[in-house]
Amino acid sequence: MIKSKMATKDATKESKTSNKTVKTSTKPVLRNLLLTKTKKDFALALSVALTIATSYYIFVKRQRRKIFEEFHRTYDADAAYERMKAKGVFKPRKRSESNA
């Protein structure tokens, strides 16, 4: 026991006399590590998802909605039907004998 006390006294003397300071690292926090990490990851994922959803709404959905509204405002169904009829889209089918 005497030797161990002497060794600690000598070690403390050496650390006091030397100009180097000894840095002790703190223990890592392991209690509730998964919970805290999950909270941080969830907050990050939520903020990224909201940012992407908002930018998609502004840059894609709004523009698409404007284009569709403009199309339906200016669309003439009768004129489109006449164009398709003139091109031969609506040709009458021949009845087969089995369907009669």
Protein Blocks (a to p, Z undefined) as FASTA:
>chain_A
ZZmmmmmmmmmmmmmmpmbdcdddddddfehklmmmmmmmmmmmmmmmmmmmmmmmmmmm
mmmmmmmmmmmmmpcfklmmmmmmmnopaccddddfklZZ
